[in-house]
Each structure stands twice: as structure tokens, then as C-alpha cells.
């Protein structure tokens, strides 16, 4: 059986600000996705993904009628050392919610609020 989550979307109000936050925090470059005209008012920027790799792909999304904010669903990004990315998040305009915390045999997590108010997780084994 496959892992059940195959895609995620993080909703934003200010795409340029959100892109800058995630690119700086995670040390990567997002790529613009073409959106069908039928979806109107939609802008999407994808996180790097490999269709042959474990893990879910996803995007930042700016969509008419959908607002960002905390509560409900929490997406975790894999990291080498989540304390490093948590520090970068704070430097990129986010807010630290929970510093690096051990979760036993499952490694460590840190939680940050992005520049749009979304709560996101950072996970590392070290």
C-alpha cells in the first residue's frame, strides 16, 4: 500500500512574499505551474519533486476565495537538521512556534508560521 498523501497545497495571499520565504527557508527554487483557464484566478508555484521518489509533491497556491491561515492541516518538510531551517524561517520573516524538539525514534521536529500565517512543520532525523 502507498502512503495516502500524494499532494499538498499551501494557500497564500502574497505569492512573491511566500515564494521568497519558502525558497530561503528550504534552500530551493520553486517552479511556476501552468494552470488551466477553467480554474481562473489561480497561480501555482511547485516545490521540486520527483515522480519516482517517496513523498508528496505540492505547491504554493493563490486562488480567489481561498485564504491562508493556521489550523486544520499541518504539512512537514524533510530537512537535514530542522533547527537550521527553523532559523532560516525566522530570518525570512516567519515566526518560530516550536523550536527543534525530539520525537523519540522518529527524529526531531520544529514548527514555524510562514509569512502568510500558515503553520508548517520541519522534520529531521538528527
C-alpha positions as CSV (number, residue, x, y, z in Angstrom):
1,X,0.0,0.0,0.0
2,X,1.2,3.5,-0.8
3,X,1.3,6.4,1.7
4,X,-2.1,8.1,1.5
5,X,-1.0,11.7,1.0
6,X,0.0,12.4,-2.7
7,X,-0.2,16.2,-3.0
8,X,-0.4,19.3,-0.9
9,X,-1.3,22.9,-1.5
10,X,-0.3,25.8,0.8
11,X,-2.6,28.8,0.2
12,X,-1.2,32.3,0.2
13,X,-2.2,35.9,-0.2
14,X,1.1,37.4,-1.4
15,X,2.8,34.9,-3.8
16,X,6.0,36.8,-4.1
17,X,6.4,37.1,-0.3
18,X,5.5,33.4,0.2
19,X,7.8,32.2,-2.6
20,X,10.7,34.2,-1.1
21,X,10.0,32.7,2.4
22,X,10.0,29.1,1.3
23,X,12.9,29.4,-1.1
24,X,15.0,31.0,1.6
25,X,13.9,28.7,4.4
26,X,14.3,25.4,2.5
27,X,17.2,26.5,0.2
28,X,15.4,25.6,-3.0
29,X,13.7,27.2,-6.1
30,X,10.0,26.9,-6.8
31,X,8.8,26.4,-10.4
32,X,5.7,28.1,-11.9
33,X,3.0,25.6,-12.9
34,X,0.6,26.2,-15.8
35,X,-2.9,26.4,-14.6
36,X,-6.0,25.6,-16.8
37,X,-8.0,28.6,-17.8
38,X,-11.1,26.8,-16.5
39,X,-9.7,27.3,-12.9
40,X,-9.4,31.2,-13.4
41,X,-7.7,33.3,-10.8
42,X,-5.2,30.6,-9.9
43,X,-1.5,30.9,-9.5
44,X,0.7,27.9,-8.5
45,X,4.4,27.5,-7.8
46,X,5.6,24.0,-7.2
47,X,8.2,22.6,-4.8
48,X,10.8,20.5,-6.5
49,X,9.5,16.9,-6.9
50,X,10.5,13.6,-8.5
51,X,7.6,11.4,-9.6
52,X,9.8,8.3,-8.9
53,X,10.6,9.4,-5.3
54,X,8.9,8.8,-1.9
55,X,7.0,11.7,-0.6
56,X,4.2,14.0,-1.7
57,X,4.7,16.9,-4.2
58,X,2.9,20.2,-3.8
59,X,2.6,23.8,-4.5
60,X,2.0,27.3,-3.1
61,X,-1.4,28.4,-4.4
62,X,-3.0,31.9,-4.8
63,X,-6.7,31.3,-5.5
64,X,-9.7,33.6,-5.5
65,X,-11.9,32.9,-2.5
66,X,-9.4,30.8,-0.5
67,X,-7.5,32.3,2.4
68,X,-4.3,31.1,4.2
69,X,-4.2,30.6,7.9
70,X,-3.3,28.2,10.7
71,X,-5.3,25.3,11.9
72,X,-6.6,22.1,10.3
73,X,-3.8,20.6,8.3
74,X,0.0,20.6,9.0
75,X,2.5,19.8,6.2
76,X,6.0,18.7,7.3
77,X,9.1,19.4,5.1
78,X,12.0,17.0,5.4
79,X,15.3,18.6,6.4
80,X,18.9,17.5,7.3
81,X,18.6,19.4,10.6
82,X,15.3,21.1,11.3
83,X,16.9,23.7,13.6
84,X,18.8,25.1,10.6
85,X,15.6,25.6,8.5
86,X,13.7,26.9,11.6
87,X,16.4,29.6,11.9
88,X,16.2,30.4,8.2
89,X,12.4,30.7,8.5
90,X,12.7,33.3,11.3
91,X,15.3,35.2,9.2
92,X,12.9,35.1,6.1
93,X,10.1,36.8,8.0
94,X,8.4,33.8,9.6
95,X,7.8,33.1,13.3
96,X,9.1,30.2,15.3
97,X,6.2,28.4,17.0
98,X,8.2,25.4,18.4
99,X,12.0,25.1,18.4
100,X,13.6,21.8,17.5
101,X,12.0,19.1,19.6
102,X,12.9,15.4,19.9
103,X,10.1,13.0,19.0
104,X,11.9,9.8,20.1
105,X,12.8,7.2,17.5
106,X,11.1,9.4,14.8
107,X,13.7,12.2,14.9
108,X,13.0,15.8,15.5
109,X,10.5,18.5,14.5
110,X,10.3,22.3,14.6
111,X,7.1,24.3,13.8
112,X,7.1,27.7,12.2
113,X,4.5,30.2,10.9
114,X,5.2,31.3,7.4
115,X,4.7,34.9,6.1
116,X,1.1,34.1,5.3
117,X,0.1,32.8,8.7
118,X,0.2,29.1,7.8
119,X,1.7,26.8,10.4
120,X,4.2,24.4,8.8
121,X,6.4,21.6,10.2
122,X,10.1,20.8,9.7
123,X,11.3,17.2,10.3
124,X,14.8,15.7,10.5
125,X,16.2,12.5,11.9
126,X,19.2,14.4,13.6
